[in-house]
Structures are given as C-alpha cells and as structure tokens.
Amino acid sequence: MGAFISIGIIILVLGAWISFVLYEEGKHKHIIAAVITLVLIVGLIILGYWYMNNTQEGRRTIRNINNNFTNSIEREVIVYDINGKVIQTFKGSFDIEYEGDRIMFDSDDGRHIIYFKTGTIIVNDIESNEEE
C-alpha cells in the first residue's frame, strides 16, 4: 500500500510541476497543463480502484477500513490443548493482538491472554450475512 501512495504522490507532484512549467511559458498553455493533470489524477483513481478490487492486499485494506468504522470483526477463537481437545471457545467482535508466544483480545467477558506454546489456537473470521 505504501508503494501505491508513493506513486500517487509522485504523479500529483509531476502534474503540479507540468502545470507550473506550462503556465509560465504562456497563459493559454495552462489549459493543456490542467488537462494533463486531470488525466494523471483520473489515471490514479482508476489504478486505485483496480488495486483495491483486484489484489488481496487491496481487499484486506478495504475490509480493515470497514471493520474499523463499523467495529464489526466477528471472530471465533478456538483453543485446543496439545492432544487436540477443545479447551475453550470465544465468539464475538474483537481485535486480536499477536505478541511472541501469546495472543491477546478483549471480549465482552474481559481481557484474554492465551499462551500457545503447548497447544493450538485457531482464529476464524465469521462472515456476516450482509456481505452475501
């Protein structure tokens, strides 16, 4: 995503520079500069639309933005012991932090810190019916 933003900034700066140079050479050329800048901006918008809808990183970015605004990351966390037996299951809307040998999240029941050195943790994102 950082590369995409950098390319966008370069295109906008290039468009502004073209506009400035053509404007200084003759006042009638500022129309040409405006058209070139507009084409660059439209190209950037089309490139952004394609990127957000046709790449996995773009799709994740859109989902993360939506989830941040709606607080709607529905997840299921299943904790297994070393033998594969389910110890506990959590369901709800929460963010999960990964740090070293543990995950942490806040649910309606409070703060949970789960160490996974001797077991397995599976985190499933639960799709909402609104997206279908």
N, C-alpha and C positions, 0 to 999 in steps of 0.2 A: 504494500500500500504506500510505503514511503517513496518508492521509485515513481509511482503514479503521480503523487503530489509534486515531486520534484520536476517531473516532465511538464506538469500543468503550469508550475511557476515559471519555468523556462519559456514555455510558449507564450504566456502572458507578458513576460518581460520583453521577449522578442517582438511581440505585436506592438507594445508600447514604444519600443525603440524604432520600429519601422514607421509608426505613426509620427513620431517626433522628427525623424530624418526627412520624410516626405513632406511634412508640414513646413519645415524650414526651407525646403527647396522651392516651394511655390504653394500659394494658398489653395489653388484648385486641386492639388495633389492630396490634400487631406481627406478627400472623399475616397481616393484609392487606398490610403492608409487605413481608413475606417473599415472599408470592405475587407481588406486583408486581415485586420484584427478580428473582425466579426467571423470570418471564415475560420481563423485559428480557434476562436472560442467555441464555435459550433462543433468543430472537429474534436476539441477536447471534451465537450459534452457527450458526443457520440461515442468517443473512446471510453469515457467513464461509464456510460450506460452499458456498453458491451462488456467491459471489465466486470462490473457489478453483477451482471446476469449470466455470464458465460465462464466464469472462473470460480473455483472452490473458495479461494480467499475472498473474492467479492461477495459470494453468497454468505460466507461466515460473517463478513463485515456488516452486511445488511441485517442479518439475524441478530448480531450483537447490539446493533443500534436499536432495533425494535425492542429487544429484550430490556435494554437499559431504560427505555422510555416507558415501557408498559409493566416492568417488573414481573415478567411472565415466563421465566425459565422454569418450566415444570420438569422436575427431575425425580428419579428414583435411585436411591443408593442402597445397594445390597452388600452386606458384609458377610463374608464366608470365613470359616476357620481353616486351618491347614488341611483338614480332611474333606473340605468341600461342603460342610454343613452350614446352613444359613444361620448366622448369629442374630442379625437384626436387619430390618428394612426401614428405610426412611423415604417418604414421599412428600413432595411439596415444591414450593417456589423458592429457590435459593441459589446463591453463587457458591462455587466451591474453590477453595484455595489449595494449591499443592505446595508443600514445603518439605523437602528432604524425604523422610520416611513416613509422612502423615498427610492426611487431608483434613481440612477444617471447613465447617459451614455452620451457618445459623439457620435453624428451622423454628417453627412455632414452639417447639419444646425447649429451645435454648441453643447454646453453643455446643457443637460437637467437634471433637478432635479424635480422629481414628488413625491409629498406627497400623501399618500394613506389612510389617516385617514377617509376621508369622501367619499371614492369611491373604485373602484376595478381596479387593473391593471393586465392584462393578457400578459404574455410574451411567445410567440411561437417561437421555433426554426424552421426555414424553411429548410427542407431537400433539398439539391442540387440534380440535375439530375445526377450528376457524380456518386453518391452512389448507384443508382438503377441498 
